[in-house]
């Protein structure tokens, strides 16, 4: 078992993180394995868990991490996040959509890209990653969000209001050929021959 809630002992970076983890464990323990399994088989959207997350403030504010970067593709990505947030609050998925795995997968892809982008920026600071490389990474992330927004737009279950928000997420990254060449030369091509597979 990866996690035994009765024996959950691990170090956390702060008391708030430890508290949130224990409350999250308690939330699922109170539901019980039978109910969780039944909900999973019925493809029930965990609206009660989302309410719990909202009340507990589990997802911290990502904005300060993004605000620390004045790069064109990071700025575009922040605009895409704003459109996604508006979709999730003003054009919230209805009950049928919350049972539609195909619809949820496209939503989930965008959500995961936002989390991943924040991790990229947090680590870029820690490892002093060149701004040009960061902006080139976000060139890809902007295109990825656009791809999944277009996919979500075309789903049979997507409403007209949701489609409007999807269109706002479709963006073309800021192209900088000099940056691209620099990243290619300094960070990609420079690794040529650095790794060789065993014969």
Secondary structure as GFF3:
##gff-version 3
##sequence-region A 1 199
A	DSSP	three_ten_helix	5	7	.	.	.	ID=ss1
A	DSSP	alpha_helix	15	31	.	.	.	ID=ss2
A	DSSP	alpha_helix	33	41	.	.	.	ID=ss3
A	DSSP	alpha_helix	47	56	.	.	.	ID=ss4
A	DSSP	alpha_helix	63	67	.	.	.	ID=ss5
A	DSSP	alpha_helix	72	90	.	.	.	ID=ss6
A	DSSP	alpha_helix	95	98	.	.	.	ID=ss7
A	DSSP	alpha_helix	101	126	.	.	.	ID=ss8
A	DSSP	alpha_helix	131	153	.	.	.	ID=ss9
A	DSSP	alpha_helix	160	169	.	.	.	ID=ss10
A	DSSP	alpha_helix	177	183	.	.	.	ID=ss11
A	DSSP	pi_helix	184	188	.	.	.	ID=ss12
A	DSSP	three_ten_helix	189	191	.	.	.	ID=ss13
###
